[in-house]
Amino acid sequence: METIERILSRPVAKPYRSRKIDPTIKPYLNQYGQVDFAPGDIENPKEWSTGRRWYCTIVAVTLVCNATFASSSPSGCLRGIAEEFNVSMTAAGLVITLFLLGYVAGPLIFAPLSEFYGRRYVFYVTFTLYVAFNFLCAFAPNFASLLIGRLLTGTFASAPLTNAPGVLADVWGPVERGNAMALFSMMTFIGPSGGPVISGFLELTKDWRWSFYVLLWLGGATELLLFTIPETFPPVVLINKARRLRATGVPEYQQLQAPAEAEGRRLADVFRVALIRPWQILFDTISILCAVYMSVVYLLLYMLFSIYPIVFQEKRGWNSGVGELPLIGTVIGACMGGAIVFWTSKRDRKRLLAGIAGKPEDRLPVAMIGGIMFAVTMFWFAWTANFNSVHWIVPTMAGTFLSTSILLIFVAYINYLTDTYLMYTASAMAANTIVRSACGAAAPLFTSQMFNALGVGGGGSLIGGVACLLAPIPFVFYKYGEPIRQRSRFAPTGPPPPRDEENQDDKAEDPIGVETSSSSSSGSTNVSIHSETEPHRGDDDPAVLEKRVNESEAAPRHEAGDTAGDKKEFA
């Protein structure tokens, strides 16, 4: 594995993970006398080669794809599960519900653990257990065993969803991160859409257990990739570096510590913040409205896996394999939405490099478009799917654009929350994830009854009506977002504090463990850092501006003040 890592890294001078410390070379220390990354230090994840950073990104996104694919995969073979265990279709839907309830645990458990022990080891343990409990599901002797396995599988599958964005923040600067985050967002929708298609054909040709065999094969292959990636969380990388320095036996190195070690934070303190702060932020005006909107979107996403079988199997008489094929349209729609996000990311990058100041509300035009599309396409789908005389391609196309609107709304609000709460982003996202996962978990329990009672047209119109009520939210935030943020406890609104020239830290980290950057808000924070190793080429040179923005986020920071604030807040 070490050989593979060195090949992928392509370092200039030495292996990025070299465990050998040359005692004749003095380590780089920050102004507090703590072990730090030197300028251009190839042990800094943001200084790795582009190929290595993309490799880590792809592995992290593959973990997410495993988790999201597994969430919906059994929905294509619920009938087979119900028949084998002699339970109702509603009871069989619990295999989806319990998996999504497991998602609730991720932000509260695995994010703090990743901050304390690092991303890599949390991934190792949780993904291994995820594969193990998929094995339990595949060979479950009774329905109770299957339900227990799904709950535990969902719990451990939540770790990639929680920590993968942290990996992207670890290895990419704010200018470069947009494309990686767009890829992550696409996988959160493509995975659930692809699961029922495959399981539907497997139920038709094999049996329902084959959907879990596929999850086992996919998980096993992904785990092999997982063991090739290094630790990416900068505080833990520095802790490991400090330990290697102390292990040299050089007397003057024995007292050296990394910033995270010097803080002396305990795991209990990290968990206390992780369990309390998300609930405080949840009821902030911006947070609660975003949570409501995204919960409806997430609810619809998992309702589709019950709606499509009603429309194409029960009403049109298609079999379980062909009846799931129209879901491919939602995959295409997610890719279309991803292309739009890639384009907006490129636009934001140009604005940032041009020094154009922005604000969080600049993220919302995409949500405005997505909100209108959401309502329109929901009515379009409902009333074309309601009549068998309408060609099947028409509701399928509606589902394609519906998926596009869902992704646009989702990504826009994720970015808006990030830019609004900055150092509290992890807590805001934890609260949002808990609420929307709980709503998504309820979808399989009532969707069939609702659409059988109201009809496809009536049930779809009900959702479309709710979408119409929610559509004005991004317009309200766009106009009144700034005064709303000024009244918030958790949304920083003032100008950035003066920078210490010796310790320019642009990065703020939530105690839960997902890093964010104040420079990621479309240029809301002006960055001016001159490289000591590169001659000044002019403030208007895009290459220089991009290098400064990325270096500013890579600059380590002393977080003792944040810890003190946490202790004061919860005293």
Buried (B, 14 or more C-beta within 10 A) or exposed (E): EEEEBBEBBEBEEEBBBBEEBEEEEEBEEBEEEBBBBEBBBBBBBBBBBEEBBBBBBBBBBBBBBBBBBBBBBBBBBBBBBBEBBEBEBBBBBBBBBBBBBBBBBBBBBBBBBBBBBBBBBBBBBBBBBBBBBBBBBBBBEEBEBBBBBBBBBBBBBBBBBBBBBBBBBBBBBBBBBBBBBBBBBBBBBBBBBBBBBBBBBBBBEBBBBBBBBBBBEBBEEBBEEBEBBBBBBBBBBBBBBBBBBBEBEBEEBEEBBBBBBBBEBEEEBBBBBBBBBBEBBBEBBBBBBBBBBBBBBBBBBBBBBBBBBBBBBBBEEBEBBBBBBBBBBBBBBBBBBBEBBBEBBEEBBEBBBEEEEBBBBBBBBBBBBBBBBBBBBBBBBBBBBBEEEEEBEBBBBBBBBBBBBBBBBBBBBBBBBBBBBBBBBBBBBBBBBBBBBBBBBBBBBBBBEBBEEBBBBBBBBBBBEBBBEBBEBBBEBBEEBBEBBEEBEBBBBEEEEEBEEEBBBBBBBBBBBBBBBBBBBBBBBEBEBBBEEEEEBEEEEEEBBBBBBBBBBBBBBBBBEBBEBBEEEEE
